[in-house]
Amino acid sequence: MHGEESTASIPALLDAARRGDRAAAGELLQRYADWLRLLARLQIDRGLQAKLDASDVAQQALLEACQALPNFRGSTEAELIAWLRSILAGVLGDAFRRYHATQARDPAREVSLEAELDGSSRRLGQLLADTGPSPSAEAARHEQGVLLADALARLPEDYREVIVLRNIEGLSHEEVAARMGRAAGAVRMLWLRALSRLRRELGQGSDGA
């Protein structure tokens, strides 16, 4: 999760990073840490979740992005997040090969992974639209899926989990209940409370509630 974020624009941070300003590069990429972590989590199947940590995958993607940032030629957030998705797809592909004991890189699999990541990011944006209008200043600075991932990261873990399972992975209440080890009725109540809290986060930012 992020601390206080500066008001520096993405083009300004990109320009500074290309001039070798490591602090600017770190600030820029850290804005996407929650988003990368959530996308990674959505791609790691349950059988690998005990072995492969989404935070580690996201951190590796950020490290590779930091090293490659001087060569990034885009200038918009849309270009930046597409580039970050492709890096994340490569990191995930490497991790999956390692755990499935395969050696050769599979470019087709990485293209498929990138398409799946793009779909996940679009679902995040749709969830943000479904939960109500986002703050205009924030929406102007962030791609919607990134804004939603940041808000989810501020939620208590059980709230975040129930929203991810129900709204992003598309599981039924009964399936979510089985996954979380709770009664279906309790999951429904948890989900409603989680959505209410998410709307507050999106409307007010981190309110400390």
C-alpha positions in Angstrom: 0.0 0.0 0.0 1.1 3.6 -0.6 1.9 6.4 1.7 1.3 10.0 0.8 1.7 10.4 -3.0 3.1 13.5 -4.5 1.2 15.5 -7.1 4.0 15.1 -9.7 2.5 14.2 -13.1 3.3 10.9 -14.9 5.0 12.7 -17.8 7.2 14.7 -15.3 8.2 11.6 -13.4 8.9 9.7 -16.6 11.1 12.6 -17.9 13.0 12.7 -14.6 13.4 8.9 -14.5 14.9 8.9 -18.0 17.4 11.5 -16.8 18.5 9.0 -14.2 16.5 10.2 -11.2 16.0 7.0 -9.3 13.7 8.6 -6.8 11.4 9.7 -9.6 11.5 6.2 -11.1 10.7 4.7 -7.7 7.8 7.1 -7.0 6.3 6.5 -10.5 6.4 2.7 -10.3 5.3 2.5 -6.7 2.0 4.0 -7.8 1.3 0.7 -9.6 2.4 -1.7 -6.9 -1.1 -2.5 -5.6 -2.4 -2.9 -9.1 0.4 -5.3 -10.2 0.0 -7.3 -6.9 -3.8 -7.7 -7.5 -3.3 -8.7 -11.2 -0.7 -11.2 -10.2 -2.9 -12.7 -7.5 -5.7 -13.1 -10.1 -3.4 -15.1 -12.3 -1.9 -17.5 -9.7 -4.2 -20.5 -9.5 -5.1 -22.0 -6.1 -2.6 -24.8 -6.5 0.3 -22.4 -6.7 -0.8 -19.8 -4.1 1.0 -21.6 -1.3 4.3 -21.6 -3.3 4.1 -18.4 -5.3 3.4 -15.1 -3.6 1.7 -12.3 -5.6 3.6 -9.6 -3.7 6.9 -11.3 -4.7 5.8 -11.5 -8.3 4.7 -7.8 -8.3 8.0 -6.8 -6.7 10.0 -8.6 -9.3 8.0 -6.9 -12.1 8.6 -3.5 -10.5 12.4 -4.3 -10.3 12.5 -5.3 -13.9 10.5 -2.2 -14.9 12.8 0.1 -12.9 15.8 -1.4 -14.8 14.1 -1.0 -18.2 12.5 2.3 -17.6 15.2 4.4 -19.3 14.3 2.6 -22.5 10.5 3.0 -22.2 9.4 5.4 -25.0 5.7 5.9 -24.0 4.4 9.1 -22.6 0.9 8.3 -21.3 -0.4 6.3 -18.4 -2.2 4.0 -20.9 1.1 3.2 -22.5 2.8 2.8 -19.2 0.3 0.3 -17.8 0.3 -1.7 -21.0 4.1 -1.9 -20.7 3.9 -2.9 -17.1 1.4 -5.6 -17.9 3.8 -7.1 -20.5 6.6 -7.1 -17.9 4.2 -8.8 -15.4 3.2 -11.4 -18.0 6.9 -12.2 -18.5 7.6 -12.5 -14.7 4.5 -14.8 -14.3 5.5 -16.9 -17.3 9.0 -17.4 -15.8 7.4 -18.3 -12.4 5.0 -20.8 -13.9 7.7 -22.5 -15.9 9.8 -22.8 -12.7 7.0 -24.4 -10.7 5.8 -26.6 -13.6 9.4 -27.7 -14.3 9.4 -26.6 -18.0 12.5 -25.0 -19.5 11.7 -23.2 -22.7 10.0 -19.8 -22.8 6.6 -20.0 -24.5 5.9 -16.6 -26.3 2.4 -17.7 -27.1 1.7 -18.4 -23.4 3.1 -15.0 -22.4 0.8 -13.3 -25.0 -2.1 -15.2 -23.6 -1.1 -14.2 -20.1 -0.9 -10.5 -21.1 -4.4 -10.8 -22.7 -5.7 -12.3 -19.4 -4.1 -9.5 -17.4 -5.7 -6.9 -19.7 -9.1 -8.6 -19.1 -8.5 -8.5 -15.4 -7.6 -4.8 -15.5 -10.8 -4.1 -17.5 -12.9 -5.9 -14.9 -11.3 -3.8 -12.2 -12.4 -0.7 -14.1 -15.9 -2.0 -14.6 -16.1 -2.8 -10.8 -15.2 0.8 -10.1 -17.9 2.1 -12.5 -20.4 -0.3 -10.8 -19.6 1.0 -7.3 -20.3 4.6 -8.2 -18.5 7.7 -9.6 -14.8 8.0 -8.7 -13.3 11.3 -7.4 -12.6 13.5 -10.4 -9.1 14.5 -9.3 -8.1 11.0 -8.7 -9.7 9.6 -11.8 -7.9 12.3 -13.8 -4.5 11.0 -12.4 -5.1 7.3 -12.5 -6.3 4.6 -14.9 -9.5 3.3 -13.3 -8.2 -0.2 -12.7 -5.3 1.2 -10.8 -7.5 3.5 -8.7 -9.7 0.5 -7.8 -6.7 -1.7 -6.9 -5.4 1.1 -4.6 -8.8 1.3 -2.9 -9.0 -2.4 -2.5 -5.6 -2.5 -0.9 -6.8 -0.1 1.8 -9.6 -2.5 2.8 -9.4 -5.1 5.6 -8.2 -8.4 4.2 -11.6 -10.2 4.5 -13.4 -7.3 2.8 -10.8 -7.3 -0.1 -11.1 -11.1 -0.4 -14.8 -11.3 -0.7 -14.9 -8.5 -3.3 -12.1 -10.1 -5.4 -13.8 -13.5 -5.3 -17.3 -12.3 -5.9 -16.9 -9.3 -8.2 -13.7 -10.0 -10.0 -13.4 -13.8 -10.1 -17.2 -14.0 -10.5 -17.8 -16.8 -7.9 -21.3 -17.3 -6.5 -22.0 -16.5 -2.9 -21.9 -20.3 -2.1 -18.5 -20.7 -3.9 -17.1 -17.7 -2.0 -18.4 -19.2 1.3 -16.7 -22.5 0.6 -13.4 -20.7 -0.4 -13.5 -18.5 2.7 -14.7 -21.2 5.1 -17.9 -19.2 6.1 -21.6 -19.7 5.9 -23.2 -18.3 2.7 -25.4 -15.9 4.7 -22.4 -14.6 6.5 -20.6 -14.1 3.2 -23.5 -12.1 1.8 -23.4 -9.7 4.8 -19.7 -9.4 4.6 -19.9 -8.7 0.9 -22.4 -5.9 1.5 -20.3 -4.3 4.2 -17.2 -4.6 2.0 -18.9 -2.9 -0.9 -20.1 -0.1 1.3 -16.6 0.4 2.7 -15.2 0.3 -0.9 -17.5 3.1 -2.0 -16.3 5.2 1.0 -12.7 4.6 0.0 -13.4 5.5 -3.6 -15.3 8.6 -2.5 -13.0 9.8 0.2 -9.6 8.1 -0.3 -8.1 6.6 2.8 -10.3 7.8 5.6 -8.7 5.8 8.4 -12.1 4.1 9.3 
